[in-house]
């Protein structure tokens, strides 16, 4: 039986991205003592998965969800986080992106759809 999901992020600056996830987002973590020092594995907030159609190459994206995107954007900007663009209404939710220290971008959105996490 599947008990959880392990998400992999490949980074050009893993130490900086790990520090961001630990210090800015405040995610709990453990250090994998079997790996190099500082190799952190993070506990993520509850997660949902949506499978979207595409005519292009298959793709997996990471989007962090929040209850109030304007307040979350303001909080993150107060911590020096770069927001990649204005908040857009995409129908299913309000969305923007945040830039990690490595330069990678992850999505940030306030859902406007039913969530299995509500049950």
Secondary structure, DSSP 4 states (H G I P E B T S, - for coil): -----------SSHHHHHHIIIIIS---EEE-TTSSTT-EEEPPPP--------SS------EEE-S-HHHHHHHHHHTTPEE-S--EE-SSEEEEEEE-TTS-EEEEEEE-S--GGG-
